[in-house]
């Protein structure tokens, strides 16, 4: 680890977000290096999605600062967004477009030059298992394939930071395995933030894990560290998040 | 970026039967009125000869078609604008646009331009209908041009208002009902205040359109239309921006 200083791609300090009286995220710090996969764990309503929406510019933080690849998000949102690929909880698909049309549109939205779009399309479709699906209407695809189109959409412009909100929901075990392989592949040279409920998924894919509960990061460690201490992720998770379940976050 | 989003809007619009059905039905309506007026013109043509300085074919046939076109546009605009933001929100696709490195202004203008291209196509159909009269004579091109400009501006007003209403809700049906209600309201203002020279009349879209319809290009009307369009576009942008900040 000492031979290279890994560049920091995502750095968020003290992110807070409230919705009126309700505080969804309070003081979250995130730091992510290139070539790292971060698993964001937490029970429903812990603030994972809100954090991700802030990191992708869909929500403005109430306070705190974010930098993506050295670009201040609040100062230059457009430049910062260009580094990010985002798959929300529900894949943002236009049902009336074909897969090719849709991916081309996303590529154009990310200001890719016309001649690079076709190459990017040919690159991304096999990676997401969409080889023969180019001409199919998105509305006719199964849930699993729609999810893959969603992932393809997030990586087509070759972003440095990939943010995936529960990417394996609704997939069958084989597809889950494929997607996990893909995430590991992507994580080799990029930064990936992955939110999930599935603990085994974190163990299979992530380098580092952070557990959120009631808007706070309550646990943060590398998986290697966990292994060294022979700690069980599931035990830690239930210990940290089961307590004061109904206390609420008001 | 604006072009990319406009292109996508058109693609989505024309991939559903809605756009085609609307275009076909509207052409039917316009042709019906056009032929009706043509018939009337041919009947009274001999009497018109007797008057000094008689109204021409443009005034008798084309002007009523354009007057009707504005009303038809008022009816169908809500159907087209309801999708623009309400449906994107419902299908969770708005996230895609907002996460992409484009500004909210780009998104809104893209959608507006996309819809305007559709309207231009539709107005071109009306113009095409009018041009066929050249077979039998000549047209008053000044009057035709003033009608075209007026219809374009009034269509842009409808579009910007519809876009704003669509940004307020995630239910397309409510967006459609809301825009139709407001647009009808702006029309009724004219009827309510028609006999008096009241202040309220200045707010009526169709009263301003009437000037263009008569061949009078009034700078007050142009200014009103342009302010109307800009106001609602800015309101839409602010609304989407505010959602990011507050909601």
Interface residues (C-beta under 8 A of the other chain):
Chain A: X19 X53 X56 X57 X58 X59 X60 X78 X79 X81 X82 X84 X86 X88 X89 X90 X91 X92 X93 X94 X95 X96 X97 X101 X105 X106 X108 X109 X110 X111 X153
Chain B: X1 X4 X5 X8 X11 X12 X15 X16 X91 X92 X93 X94 X95 X96 X97 X98 X99 X100 X101 X102 X103 X244 X245 X247
